[in-house]
Amino acid sequence: MKRLWIPQTVATCMLLGALYPDSPYGYYILLRSVCCGAFAFVAVRAAARNQQGWVWILGITAAIYNPIFRVHLTRTTWSAVNIVTIAAPS
């Protein structure tokens, strides 16, 4: 349980980088993979601690950032989703 902050910090830093409007498309593909993996990992850890609310929130967030079955949104909407994801305490 010691290093739970590492995936969250990496995801947060990448989400902040996604707010830069001139990021290349490849960055967003990498962002989806990293965020999906980080949120899924933290959701599993939350399940182990019986934090069912966080399991649902993190699971849905992982699904939104899923790189295989993509959610297609406009750049403006993605920026809003990224900001909400950064702001969500976990």
C-alpha positions in Angstrom: 0.0 0.0 0.0 3.0 2.3 0.3 3.4 3.2 -3.4 -0.2 3.8 -4.3 0.6 7.5 -5.1 3.0 6.7 -7.9 0.4 5.6 -10.6 -1.8 8.5 -9.6 1.0 11.0 -9.9 2.1 9.7 -13.3 -1.5 9.9 -14.6 -2.0 13.4 -13.1 1.2 14.7 -14.8 0.2 13.2 -18.1 -3.3 14.6 -17.8 -1.8 18.1 -17.2 0.4 17.6 -20.3 -2.7 16.8 -22.3 -4.1 20.3 -21.6 -1.4 21.7 -23.8 -3.2 22.3 -27.1 -0.4 21.3 -29.5 0.3 17.9 -28.1 0.8 15.3 -30.8 -1.8 12.6 -31.4 0.6 9.9 -30.2 0.7 11.6 -26.8 -3.1 11.1 -26.4 -2.8 7.4 -27.3 -0.1 7.0 -24.7 -2.2 9.0 -22.2 -5.1 6.6 -22.6 -3.0 3.6 -22.0 -1.3 5.0 -18.9 -4.4 6.4 -17.4 -6.5 3.3 -18.0 -3.8 1.1 -16.4 -3.3 3.5 -13.5 -7.0 3.9 -12.7 -7.6 0.1 -13.1 -4.7 -0.6 -10.7 -5.9 1.9 -8.1 -9.5 0.5 -8.5 -8.2 -3.0 -7.7 -6.3 -1.6 -4.7 -9.5 0.2 -3.5 -11.4 -3.1 -3.9 -8.9 -4.8 -1.6 -9.7 -2.1 1.0 -13.5 -2.5 0.5 -13.8 1.1 -0.8 -16.7 0.3 -3.2 -17.5 3.9 -4.1 -13.9 4.4 -5.3 -13.9 1.1 -7.1 -16.9 2.3 -9.2 -15.5 5.8 -9.8 -12.0 4.5 -10.8 -13.5 1.7 -12.9 -15.6 4.1 -14.9 -12.7 6.4 -15.3 -10.5 3.6 -16.5 -13.2 2.6 -19.0 -13.4 6.2 -20.3 -9.7 6.2 -20.9 -9.6 2.7 -22.4 -7.3 2.7 -25.4 -9.0 -0.3 -27.1 -12.7 0.7 -27.0 -12.3 4.4 -27.4 -14.7 7.1 -26.3 -14.7 9.7 -29.0 -15.2 13.2 -27.7 -14.2 16.7 -28.9 -11.0 18.3 -27.8 -12.9 20.7 -25.6 -14.8 17.9 -24.0 -11.7 15.9 -23.4 -10.0 18.9 -21.8 -13.0 19.2 -19.4 -12.9 15.4 -18.6 -9.1 15.7 -18.0 -9.6 18.6 -15.6 -12.4 16.7 -13.7 -10.1 13.6 -13.5 -7.2 15.7 -12.2 -9.4 17.4 -9.6 -11.1 14.2 -8.4 -9.4 13.2 -5.0 -8.2 9.7 -4.8 
